[in-house]
Amino acid sequence: MATEAPDDQPVIHAATTKDGKSARSGFGWDALSVALSRFFQKGTYFITSIILARLLGPEGRGLVSALLVPSQLAQNFSEMGIRQSTAYHLGRGIFPLERLLPTLLMLVPIATGFAAAATLLYLDYARVAEGDWTLRLLAIAAIPTSLTSSYASGVFLGRQRIAAFRKTSWRPALVRMLLIILLGWGIGMGVDGVMLANLGASCMGAGYALILLRKEGKLRLGFDREVATKLQRRGLSYAASLFMLMLNYKIMILLLTRFSTLSEVGIYAQATVVAELVWEIPTAVSALLLSRSVNAKEQKAFSVKVLVLARMSFLIAVVASIGIAIGSWLIFPIMFGRSFAGSAAICNALLPGVVAFIFFKVLNSDLAGRGKPWASMLVMSPVLVCNVLLGWWAITHYGAFGAAVASSATYVLATLLYTFLYAKMTGFSVIEMLRYRRTDFALFWSKLPFAPKLGKRRD
């Protein structure tokens, strides 16, 4: 599916050889290349969002979100954390690829069945594209190809094929943008063209992933009960935590679809595109900073670096969000059209929560990397209940703006609760976690891949 994947992934640790050395040369530069690839991917999504806004207007933009968000959530749930589990089992050498791959490919149609059924049930309940089965079928048609790409990326990560992982990340986004321009704008197919472009990009991504996957091992269907059981057992906690996070991110789209208008959905969805750009700061910087520390022997020392990243990412995000807030009144009407001028206030209402949640995202990546993805569920499960109840009340009274305020408030709540949980699980005090130090800036700079070259002394 050509929608953005969740970025709340655990830190991927470099595989090591028997002598303890890194199995991957230039890991920091690999991390940098992944970060740059993601920036390109995110930039492509942003340009695509401008095209969608100009092409479809608030109501059409809302219809696309109402169709794609439920299928994305259903897919994330049915995936069952298999991507992360695959990377783990391959990276640790628990299963050889020739034994794992047939079962992995066999799981695609099984997961597709569950995701497609769940999506259609929700679309019927929320009366999205009522009577238009072409749009509904297009919404679920990209599920199997998207699952294929996701499972393949787990293989690439497990076998340290960073170049292959990078290639399968950004190319579908670029193809989707080009197809939207061609079908939606050039031919004038509107929403139907956008949904076809989504399917076309997903098919291309899956096809390209399979070509790369074929170089790793023979492509055939099969089923190994032990492999399937261990993949699902290991992936279940990752799947539950990621699904809970995704549901909290997207719940307002679902509530607005059910209790408001498609126009309100479109205005809100466009506001999140800009507000959530701030989240790219921890996503990219974590790859750069943590890449130098993945083989740390002392977990406490590693956590100190994680906390530096969290504090510095938060500081950068505050500055970035101030710039967005000041410029939002011009950004939305100029870039997306006058009909999206109302998205500016919604974006500004989202920003406090989005900025605060950066602390959550960085700390969560650390605990998930330690094999504790369930920690986020301890916080996000009750927060989801608050999100639904507060969101329903706010939407029925204040529409999309109310949804933004409710979402922002629950992001702040989740961050506060998770900070206390992280402190308890790692032994740090909350004051120690939040207090800035002069060494934060020096450590942050020294861990960037290019820093040693810039600071190298000349004899």
Secondary structure, DSSP 4 states (H G I P E B T S, - for coil): --SPPP---PPPPPPB-TTS-BSSTTHHHHHHHHHHHHHHHHHHHHHHHHHHHHHHHHHHHHHHHHHHHHHHHHHHHHHTTHHHHHHHHHHTTSS-HHHHHHHHHHHHHHHHHHHHHHHHHHHHHHTTTTT-HHHHHHHHHTHHHHHHHHHHHHHHHHTT-HHHHHHHHHHHHHHHHHHIIIIIIIS--HHHHHHHHHHHHHHHHHHHHHHHHHHHS-------HHHHHHHHHHHHHHHHHHHHHHHHHHHHHHHHHHHS-HHHHHHHHHHHHHHGGGGHHHHHHHHHHHGGGTT-S-HHHHHHHHHHHHHHHHHHHHHHHHHHHHHHHHHIIIII-GGGTTHHHHHHHHHHHHHHHHHHHHHHHHHHHTT-THHHHHHHHHHHHHHHHHHHHHHHHHHHHHHHHHHHHHHHHHHHHHHHHHHHHH---HHHHH---HHHHHHHHHTSTTHHHHTPPP-
